[in-house]
């Protein structure tokens, strides 16, 4: 673990395996955490997770991801007040063998290497899930604001 500070906070080095192609067929243990570890999905009561509206959206979108992406299978998952743990199976018989790096922006010439996400990879799944979930949460917030504005609540 690194003890370097970034913006006055400690950072943890990436747990990703250097050089590994995350589009390879495997089971992956993933954790998706809420920014600043805020308790936004609900709370634990009597050892049971009680989801709030946002937690319900997150859970529904996560389950829906496996219905719309045939290369994925869901092992087990648990949604906690500020994060999600899951075992995700990825079956990708022809993973992308693209030489471009997935996240690096380092250059070896005068032209920068453009980072990208490999299609049908764990990173593309997580990015798509986060995007869809944020959109649904924003829509829900907008609907709550509309209800309040029109005096229905």
Buried (B, 14 or more C-beta within 10 A) or exposed (E): EEEEEEEEEEEEEEEEEEEEBBBEEBEBEBEBEBEEEEBBBBEEEEEEBEBBEBBBBBBEBBEBBBEEBEBBEBEEBEBBBBBBBBEBBBEBEEBBEEEEEBEEEEEEEEEEBEEBBBEBBBBBBBEBBEEBBEEBBEEBEEEEEEEEEEEEE
